[in-house]
């Protein structure tokens, strides 16, 4: 049944969201990498963040201070004007009506209300033609006909909050103290709300007087001040960012040049030097770097010469020893063949001489091989080979020695071919060295040889159940002439170079030779090789820690972490 449209839409939506998340993660990763790698970006960003914080705090403080100053000044002047108006209105309420002249021809005389006179005199035009900007409302709640108002002010424009507070003061018989507050009022004659300072108070005979002082000009002034502070703050932050960029560029550029020179020096360009400009700290840094580079180049040159002399000496000695060794070998063979005709002591001496000559020849061969590795003259004879055949040949070569030590091999080989591009001679030598080492330290117990393969790599693990390795010895076993127990004699006449040569052979293939071990649990050596010559290894098809040990320790609640391997290096083991 074909999928429904809703399912298709959900699937499309998930795909879109997945793509957005992937792009967001890539962008975030790029930003993090840029941030970690750029000192200049870190300094500029830190400067901008601190500058924005400081400018924002100072700007808010400055705007608040200006706001407080302007509003408080306006409140003070409004309170003074309101007090004067209340005095005038109270005087008008206590005065007698004025009898003016007739309003018109034949009209009766009319008395002018003193309250009207007082209100008109307060709000009316002054001597210089200036008209007061505020509005006035004289309210008599009990006698609405006696209320007076100027402009478009109505009793409904009085803020309920202010009127409620005035009512509380009247209930407490506190009529002499006016109240004021800033409100945004929409007057009946206007369409837009206006910020207004309202001052209210009670006067005699139940009158309430309210002054409405518009704060439009003050609000505009504060808005302009806020905009100016914002623009100046942004400009100041950008200026500080530009200054930080300029300063850090002056410092970071020489450091970046020093880093590039150090990278080129590390890559082998020992003639790399920095230009020295001036006499400041950066110039002294460049001078010190150049001196360090010169001394380093001199030391490296001296070490190369010494190493060359040592390699040449080893090679020459090895070659020169072959001629007398051949003669001694021929004589020793004659004595060894005729040992039955000798006395027991002489026969035993002939046997010991034969054994030590074999060991001496093996050591010379190993020294020559090591010298070739040191000189970089070792090469591979690659050929597609089934790794199982190499393992079988190495085991066959080791069987005689295993029988003498009472050791048995257990082979765990896959049924499918394990093809890899290898130098079978060198790989077979690696496996023989691993097997000989397992026989010598396995204490006569079973040795397990396991072969594994995956798409990119092939591996062979040699497991013994002998004395094992102490913590930290997993890397030392590959050192030349190293012994776990110096007081212990070699039982199979090894030269002490077998594992070192084996690691060099593994590295020459681009593979890993790693060791694991624990006291009382034996040890395991794992050889991992790429199936295609030149390919980079990303993992191994076999575990470095034996599966039975891993399962036992996991069951006991102990985890055995294994660090990621480096090509040709051992893996450290921790309890």
Secondary structure, DSSP 8 states (H G I E B T S, - for coil): ----HHHHHHHHHHHHHHHHHHHHHHHHHHHHHHHHH-HHHHHHHHHHHHHHHHHHHHHHHHHHHHHHHHHHHHHHHHHHHHHHHHHHHHHHHHS--EE---SSTT----EE-HHHHHHHHHHSB-TTS-B-SSEEEEEETT-GGG-EE-TT--GGGS-HHHHHHHHHHHHTT--S--EEEEEEE--TT-SS-EEEEEEEEE-GGGEEEEEEEE-HHHHHHHHHHHHHHHHHHHHHHHHHHHHHHHHHHHHHHHHHHHHHHHHHHHTT-TT------SSSHHHHHHHHHHHHHHHHHHHHHHHHHHHHHHHHHHHHHHHHHHHHHHHHHHHHHHHHHTGGGS-HHHHHHHHHHHHHHHHHHHHHHHHHHHHHHHTT------EEEEHHHHHHHHHHHHHHHHHHTT--EEEE--SS--EEEE-HHHHHHHHHHHHHHHHHHSTT--EEEEEEE-SSEEEEEEEE-SS---TTHHHHTTSTT--SSTTS--SS---S-HHHHHHHHHHHTT-EEEEEEETTTEEEEEEEEESSTT------SS-SS-HHHHHHHHHHT----B----TT----B--
